[in-house]
Amino acid sequence: MVRLGYLGPVGTYSEEAAQSYAQWHQGEALTLVPVTTIAGCLEALAAGALDLALVPSENSVEGSVNITLDSLWRLDTLHIQHAFIRPIVHAFIAQTTDLAQIQAVYSHPQALGQCQGWLQAYLPQACQCPVTSTAEGLQYVAQSDRVGAIASVRAAQLHQLPIIATEIQDIPDNCTRFWVVSRQQGEGWPQPGDTHTSIAFSLKANAPGALLKVLQLFSDRQINLSRIESRPSKRALGDYLFFVDLEVNGRPDVVADCLLALREATDVLKVFGSYQFLDLGE
């Protein structure tokens, strides 16, 4: 039995993504295991309670899922195995069609952020209440006709709750990238067929030109960075970690050479894994 953890409960976008991955997965069938938080999902994987974890890493509107990045940095035994992208279509769910009666809207912070235009236009009076998952917000809708939730159409159907509006996300092409993560296998360096490598590093010193010297290592080897961003190191104000996605472009040896150089140029380098983007359809 291969246990695949995801952000639950049943009805989340992560569960839909996990089902798509399970259908693609070859070999032993996957057993889907809902976990209450993203961090808890990755921690359960690191502890051996799961064999794989599926976690959101980035949204086209709200950007990176910070808890995923922070958890991968904190947990040293995990590696990304695959990545794929799924469209995200949000629905507003409530037990009344009179939106003026809605006092609160519950959803995951990412979903609330992705629907700010609709919320301001139709529910300016409602308090926006973040919860741990989109599906969790539906339990509040079931208890009161004065609250609403943002979740998927499928989640509303599973909970037998009325759908008031669909496609309420600010950007029609809203989508989320998911990572499938396992416990560490090898160093995570690129192999033939891998298309991306994800890493993070800290600098040796907070000094002028320190980051430029590191970035020059990529430029010298003509390695494209498809994503780079900073996150607080949580050690001191102004101290940052840098998260980077590298495009392998059929040159795993060149990327491996760059990683060797990065080891010398950075204070701490963590390779989160090398992987392919899967096409799982919608």
C-alpha positions as a LaTeX table, in Angstrom:
\begin{tabular}{lrrr}
\hline
Residue & $x$ (\AA) & $y$ (\AA) & $z$ (\AA) \\
\hline
Met1 & 0.00 & 0.00 & 0.00 \\
Val2 & 1.38 & 3.40 & $-1.05$ \\
Arg3 & $-0.05$ & 6.18 & 1.12 \\
Leu4 & $-0.42$ & 9.57 & $-0.59$ \\
Gly5 & $-1.19$ & 12.43 & 1.78 \\
Tyr6 & $-2.96$ & 15.63 & 0.73 \\
Leu7 & $-4.58$ & 18.67 & 2.33 \\
Gly8 & $-8.03$ & 17.48 & 3.34 \\
Pro9 & $-10.80$ & 17.01 & 4.07 \\
Val10 & $-12.55$ & 15.40 & 1.11 \\
Gly11 & $-13.59$ & 18.02 & $-1.43$ \\
Thr12 & $-10.47$ & 20.20 & $-1.49$ \\
Tyr13 & $-8.65$ & 21.11 & $-4.67$ \\
Ser14 & $-5.73$ & 19.09 & $-3.32$ \\
Glu15 & $-7.93$ & 16.00 & $-3.17$ \\
Glu16 & $-8.97$ & 16.53 & $-6.80$ \\
Ala17 & $-5.30$ & 16.87 & $-7.74$ \\
Ala18 & $-4.43$ & 13.76 & $-5.72$ \\
Gln19 & $-7.10$ & 11.76 & $-7.54$ \\
Ser20 & $-5.70$ & 12.87 & $-10.91$ \\
Tyr21 & $-2.20$ & 11.86 & $-9.85$ \\
Ala22 & $-3.44$ & 8.51 & $-8.54$ \\
Gln23 & $-5.04$ & 7.76 & $-11.92$ \\
Trp24 & $-1.76$ & 8.55 & $-13.68$ \\
His25 & 0.46 & 6.71 & $-11.19$ \\
Gln26 & 1.86 & 3.43 & $-12.44$ \\
Gly27 & 2.55 & 0.46 & $-10.21$ \\
Glu28 & 0.96 & $-0.15$ & $-6.84$ \\
Ala29 & $-2.34$ & 1.65 & $-6.33$ \\
Leu30 & $-2.29$ & 4.74 & $-4.14$ \\
Thr31 & $-4.35$ & 5.14 & $-0.98$ \\
Leu32 & $-5.34$ & 8.78 & $-0.48$ \\
Val33 & $-4.90$ & 10.06 & 3.08 \\
Pro34 & $-6.37$ & 13.47 & 4.04 \\
Val35 & $-4.29$ & 15.58 & 6.43 \\
Thr36 & $-5.50$ & 18.73 & 8.16 \\
Thr37 & $-2.62$ & 21.06 & 7.19 \\
Ile38 & 0.05 & 21.31 & 4.48 \\
Ala39 & 2.83 & 21.38 & 7.07 \\
Gly40 & 1.30 & 18.36 & 8.81 \\
Cys41 & 1.20 & 16.50 & 5.51 \\
Leu42 & 4.92 & 17.02 & 4.87 \\
Glu43 & 5.78 & 16.28 & 8.49 \\
Ala44 & 3.86 & 12.98 & 8.31 \\
Leu45 & 5.81 & 12.09 & 5.18 \\
Ala46 & 9.14 & 12.89 & 6.86 \\
Ala47 & 8.14 & 10.76 & 9.86 \\
Gly48 & 7.26 & 7.75 & 7.68 \\
Ala49 & 3.51 & 7.89 & 8.25 \\
Leu50 & 3.05 & 8.59 & 4.52 \\
Asp51 & 4.90 & 7.38 & 1.44 \\
Leu52 & 4.12 & 10.42 & $-0.73$ \\
Ala53 & 2.66 & 13.88 & $-0.18$ \\
Leu54 & 0.88 & 16.09 & $-2.68$ \\
Val55 & 1.13 & 19.78 & $-1.80$ \\
Pro56 & 0.35 & 23.06 & $-3.61$ \\
Ser57 & 3.48 & 25.08 & $-4.33$ \\
Glu58 & 2.37 & 28.11 & $-6.34$ \\
Asn59 & $-0.77$ & 29.82 & $-7.61$ \\
Ser60 & $-0.92$ & 32.02 & $-10.69$ \\
Val61 & $-2.72$ & 34.79 & $-8.75$ \\
Glu62 & $-1.51$ & 34.56 & $-5.15$ \\
Gly63 & 2.02 & 33.32 & $-5.81$ \\
Ser64 & 3.93 & 30.77 & $-3.79$ \\
Val65 & 2.39 & 28.76 & $-0.98$ \\
Asn66 & 4.76 & 29.86 & 1.74 \\
Ile67 & 4.06 & 27.05 & 4.18 \\
Thr68 & 5.11 & 24.53 & 1.52 \\
Leu69 & 8.42 & 26.30 & 0.91 \\
Asp70 & 9.11 & 26.82 & 4.61 \\
Ser71 & 8.35 & 23.18 & 5.39 \\
Leu72 & 10.64 & 21.86 & 2.67 \\
Trp73 & 13.46 & 24.04 & 3.99 \\
Arg74 & 12.86 & 22.85 & 7.55 \\
Leu75 & 12.52 & 19.13 & 6.74 \\
Asp76 & 15.79 & 17.82 & 5.33 \\
Thr77 & 14.62 & 14.37 & 4.22 \\
Leu78 & 12.17 & 15.24 & 1.41 \\
His79 & 12.51 & 15.47 & $-2.35$ \\
Ile80 & 10.14 & 16.61 & $-5.11$ \\
Gln81 & 9.38 & 13.77 & $-7.55$ \\
His82 & 6.87 & 15.33 & $-9.96$ \\
Ala83 & 5.04 & 18.58 & $-10.67$ \\
Phe84 & 1.83 & 19.34 & $-12.50$ \\
Ile85 & $-0.58$ & 22.24 & $-12.97$ \\
Arg86 & $-4.34$ & 22.23 & $-12.51$ \\
Pro87 & $-6.91$ & 24.94 & $-13.25$ \\
Ile88 & $-8.69$ & 26.27 & $-10.18$ \\
Val89 & $-12.34$ & 27.35 & $-10.56$ \\
His90 & $-13.94$ & 28.80 & $-7.44$ \\
Ala91 & $-17.63$ & 28.77 & $-6.49$ \\
Phe92 & $-19.50$ & 30.72 & $-3.85$ \\
Ile93 & $-21.63$ & 28.46 & $-1.68$ \\
Ala94 & $-24.35$ & 29.60 & 0.72 \\
Gln95 & $-27.86$ & 28.74 & 1.88 \\
Thr96 & $-29.32$ & 32.09 & 0.75 \\
Thr97 & $-29.38$ & 33.95 & $-2.53$ \\
Asp98 & $-29.69$ & 37.26 & $-0.67$ \\
Leu99 & $-26.02$ & 38.23 & $-0.56$ \\
Ala100 & $-26.79$ & 41.23 & 1.64 \\
Gln101 & $-27.54$ & 38.77 & 4.47 \\
Ile102 & $-24.08$ & 37.17 & 4.33 \\
Gln103 & $-21.99$ & 38.25 & 7.31 \\
Ala104 & $-18.89$ & 36.07 & 6.83 \\
Val105 & $-17.13$ & 34.13 & 4.08 \\
Tyr106 & $-14.94$ & 31.15 & 4.96 \\
Ser107 & $-12.17$ & 29.66 & 2.84 \\
His108 & $-8.47$ & 28.95 & 2.62 \\
Pro109 & $-6.41$ & 32.18 & 2.56 \\
Gln110 & $-5.23$ & 31.43 & $-0.98$ \\
Ala111 & $-8.81$ & 31.07 & $-2.24$ \\
Leu112 & $-9.91$ & 34.27 & $-0.52$ \\
Gly113 & $-7.00$ & 36.07 & $-2.14$ \\
Gln114 & $-7.87$ & 34.70 & $-5.57$ \\
Cys115 & $-11.43$ & 36.07 & $-5.37$ \\
Gln116 & $-10.90$ & 39.58 & $-3.99$ \\
Gly117 & $-12.56$ & 41.33 & $-6.91$ \\
Trp118 & $-15.77$ & 39.31 & $-6.63$ \\
Leu119 & $-15.86$ & 39.60 & $-2.84$ \\
Gln120 & $-15.47$ & 43.37 & $-2.94$ \\
Ala121 & $-18.12$ & 43.72 & $-5.64$ \\
Tyr122 & $-20.78$ & 41.45 & $-4.15$ \\
Leu123 & $-19.94$ & 40.96 & $-0.46$ \\
Pro124 & $-18.20$ & 44.13 & 0.75 \\
Gln125 & $-19.95$ & 43.84 & 4.11 \\
Ala126 & $-18.83$ & 40.26 & 4.83 \\
Cys127 & $-15.91$ & 39.38 & 7.06 \\
Gln128 & $-13.35$ & 37.18 & 5.27 \\
Cys129 & $-12.49$ & 34.29 & 7.56 \\
Pro130 & $-9.46$ & 32.09 & 6.71 \\
Val131 & $-9.61$ & 28.37 & 7.51 \\
Thr132 & $-7.18$ & 25.52 & 6.86 \\
Ser133 & $-8.82$ & 24.34 & 3.62 \\
Thr134 & $-11.53$ & 25.35 & 1.16 \\
Ala135 & $-13.64$ & 22.33 & 2.08 \\
Glu136 & $-13.49$ & 23.12 & 5.80 \\
Gly137 & $-15.41$ & 26.33 & 5.22 \\
Leu138 & $-18.47$ & 24.37 & 4.11 \\
Gln139 & $-19.16$ & 23.17 & 7.64 \\
Tyr140 & $-19.96$ & 26.76 & 8.61 \\
Val141 & $-22.35$ & 27.10 & 5.67 \\
Ala142 & $-24.16$ & 23.97 & 6.81 \\
Gln143 & $-24.76$ & 25.56 & 10.21 \\
Ser144 & $-25.99$ & 29.02 & 9.19 \\
Asp145 & $-27.64$ & 30.86 & 6.30 \\
Arg146 & $-25.75$ & 34.02 & 7.26 \\
Val147 & $-22.35$ & 32.73 & 6.10 \\
Gly148 & $-20.88$ & 31.58 & 2.81 \\
Ala149 & $-17.79$ & 29.71 & 1.62 \\
Ile150 & $-15.50$ & 29.65 & $-1.39$ \\
Ala151 & $-14.77$ & 26.12 & $-2.57$ \\
Ser152 & $-15.05$ & 23.89 & $-5.62$ \\
Val153 & $-18.30$ & 22.88 & $-7.28$ \\
Arg154 & $-17.49$ & 19.28 & $-6.42$ \\
Ala155 & $-17.10$ & 20.14 & $-2.73$ \\
Ala156 & $-20.53$ & 21.80 & $-2.69$ \\
Gln157 & $-22.06$ & 18.77 & $-4.35$ \\
Leu158 & $-20.43$ & 16.40 & $-1.87$ \\
His159 & $-21.85$ & 18.42 & 1.03 \\
Gln160 & $-25.20$ & 18.91 & $-0.73$ \\
Leu161 & $-25.03$ & 22.68 & $-0.37$ \\
Pro162 & $-26.37$ & 25.30 & $-2.84$ \\
Ile163 & $-24.01$ & 26.90 & $-5.35$ \\
Ile164 & $-24.81$ & 30.62 & $-5.65$ \\
Ala165 & $-22.14$ & 31.62 & $-8.18$ \\
Thr166 & $-19.34$ & 29.93 & $-10.12$ \\
Glu167 & $-16.10$ & 31.07 & $-11.72$ \\
Ile168 & $-15.70$ & 33.86 & $-9.20$ \\
Gln169 & $-11.89$ & 33.87 & $-9.29$ \\
Asp170 & $-10.34$ & 37.19 & $-10.33$ \\
Ile171 & $-8.36$ & 35.67 & $-13.22$ \\
Pro172 & $-10.16$ & 33.25 & $-15.58$ \\
Asp173 & $-6.99$ & 31.21 & $-16.14$ \\
Asn174 & $-6.37$ & 30.77 & $-12.42$ \\
Cys175 & $-4.23$ & 27.68 & $-11.85$ \\
Thr176 & $-2.11$ & 26.04 & $-9.16$ \\
Arg177 & 1.09 & 24.07 & $-9.42$ \\
Phe178 & 1.30 & 20.97 & $-7.24$ \\
Trp179 & 4.37 & 19.02 & $-6.16$ \\
Val180 & 4.46 & 15.30 & $-5.38$ \\
Val181 & 7.06 & 14.79 & $-2.68$ \\
Ser182 & 8.71 & 11.65 & $-1.31$ \\
Arg183 & 11.33 & 10.90 & 1.30 \\
Gln184 & 14.84 & 11.52 & 0.07 \\
Gln185 & 16.13 & 9.33 & $-2.73$ \\
Gly186 & 19.65 & 10.31 & $-3.79$ \\
Glu187 & 20.84 & 13.91 & $-3.86$ \\
Gly188 & 17.96 & 15.25 & $-5.93$ \\
Trp189 & 20.25 & 16.35 & $-8.76$ \\
Pro190 & 18.90 & 16.26 & $-12.33$ \\
Gln191 & 18.84 & 13.05 & $-14.32$ \\
Pro192 & 18.17 & 12.66 & $-18.06$ \\
Gly193 & 14.50 & 13.48 & $-18.66$ \\
Asp194 & 14.15 & 15.88 & $-15.73$ \\
Thr195 & 13.00 & 19.34 & $-16.78$ \\
His196 & 13.34 & 21.36 & $-13.55$ \\
Thr197 & 15.38 & 21.45 & $-10.36$ \\
Ser198 & 14.16 & 23.29 & $-7.26$ \\
Ile199 & 16.63 & 24.58 & $-4.69$ \\
Ala200 & 16.95 & 27.04 & $-1.84$ \\
Phe201 & 20.00 & 28.70 & $-0.34$ \\
Ser202 & 21.19 & 31.23 & 2.19 \\
Leu203 & 24.05 & 33.65 & 1.62 \\
Lys204 & 27.36 & 33.62 & 3.46 \\
Ala205 & 27.06 & 37.32 & 4.25 \\
Asn206 & 24.53 & 40.13 & 3.91 \\
Ala207 & 26.87 & 42.29 & 1.89 \\
Pro208 & 26.72 & 44.27 & $-1.37$ \\
Gly209 & 27.01 & 41.97 & $-4.36$ \\
Ala210 & 26.59 & 38.73 & $-2.37$ \\
Leu211 & 23.44 & 37.68 & $-4.22$ \\
Leu212 & 24.81 & 38.87 & $-7.56$ \\
Lys213 & 27.82 & 36.57 & $-7.22$ \\
Val214 & 25.50 & 33.59 & $-6.75$ \\
Leu215 & 23.23 & 34.55 & $-9.64$ \\
Gln216 & 26.26 & 34.95 & $-11.88$ \\
Leu217 & 26.85 & 31.20 & $-11.55$ \\
Phe218 & 23.57 & 30.58 & $-13.37$ \\
Ser219 & 24.22 & 33.25 & $-15.98$ \\
Asp220 & 27.70 & 31.93 & $-16.78$ \\
Arg221 & 26.19 & 28.53 & $-17.58$ \\
Gln222 & 23.16 & 29.96 & $-19.41$ \\
Ile223 & 20.77 & 28.31 & $-16.95$ \\
Asn224 & 17.35 & 29.95 & $-16.97$ \\
Leu225 & 15.60 & 30.58 & $-13.65$ \\
Ser226 & 11.85 & 30.08 & $-14.00$ \\
Arg227 & 11.28 & 31.32 & $-10.43$ \\
Ile228 & 13.29 & 33.14 & $-7.79$ \\
Glu229 & 11.98 & 34.65 & $-4.58$ \\
Ser230 & 13.09 & 35.43 & $-1.07$ \\
Arg231 & 11.60 & 34.31 & 2.24 \\
Pro232 & 12.55 & 35.45 & 5.74 \\
Ser233 & 15.03 & 33.04 & 7.32 \\
Lys234 & 13.27 & 33.50 & 10.68 \\
Arg235 & 16.69 & 34.03 & 12.25 \\
Ala236 & 16.88 & 37.82 & 12.14 \\
Leu237 & 15.13 & 40.74 & 10.49 \\
Gly238 & 16.64 & 41.34 & 7.07 \\
Asp239 & 18.07 & 37.80 & 6.80 \\
Tyr240 & 16.61 & 35.89 & 3.85 \\
Leu241 & 16.48 & 32.52 & 2.13 \\
Phe242 & 16.25 & 32.36 & $-1.66$ \\
Phe243 & 14.06 & 29.79 & $-3.43$ \\
Val244 & 14.89 & 29.08 & $-7.06$ \\
Asp245 & 13.56 & 26.84 & $-9.85$ \\
Leu246 & 16.13 & 26.00 & $-12.54$ \\
Glu247 & 15.28 & 24.87 & $-16.06$ \\
Val248 & 17.37 & 21.81 & $-16.95$ \\
Asn249 & 16.76 & 22.11 & $-20.72$ \\
Gly250 & 18.35 & 18.75 & $-21.50$ \\
Arg251 & 21.62 & 19.68 & $-19.77$ \\
Pro252 & 21.62 & 17.83 & $-16.44$ \\
Asp253 & 25.44 & 17.78 & $-16.32$ \\
Val254 & 25.60 & 21.58 & $-16.60$ \\
Val255 & 23.03 & 21.99 & $-13.81$ \\
Ala256 & 24.95 & 19.49 & $-11.66$ \\
Asp257 & 28.15 & 21.49 & $-12.21$ \\
Cys258 & 26.28 & 24.63 & $-11.15$ \\
Leu259 & 25.04 & 22.94 & $-7.98$ \\
Leu260 & 28.62 & 22.03 & $-7.08$ \\
Ala261 & 29.64 & 25.67 & $-7.52$ \\
Leu262 & 26.66 & 26.80 & $-5.45$ \\
Arg263 & 27.79 & 24.62 & $-2.56$ \\
Glu264 & 30.96 & 26.69 & $-2.36$ \\
Ala265 & 29.30 & 30.07 & $-2.94$ \\
Thr266 & 26.41 & 29.80 & $-0.44$ \\
Asp267 & 26.14 & 29.32 & 3.29 \\
Val268 & 23.50 & 26.56 & 3.09 \\
Leu269 & 22.28 & 24.95 & $-0.13$ \\
Lys270 & 19.29 & 22.61 & $-0.18$ \\
Val271 & 18.28 & 20.72 & $-3.32$ \\
Phe272 & 14.56 & 19.98 & $-3.08$ \\
Gly273 & 14.63 & 17.68 & $-6.10$ \\
Ser274 & 14.70 & 17.37 & $-9.87$ \\
Tyr275 & 11.56 & 16.35 & $-11.70$ \\
Gln276 & 9.34 & 16.47 & $-14.76$ \\
Phe277 & 6.10 & 18.37 & $-15.26$ \\
Leu278 & 3.29 & 15.89 & $-15.88$ \\
Asp279 & 0.36 & 16.48 & $-18.18$ \\
Leu280 & $-2.58$ & 15.04 & $-16.25$ \\
Gly281 & $-5.28$ & 16.95 & $-18.11$ \\
Glu282 & $-8.07$ & 18.71 & $-16.22$ \\
\hline
\end{tabular}
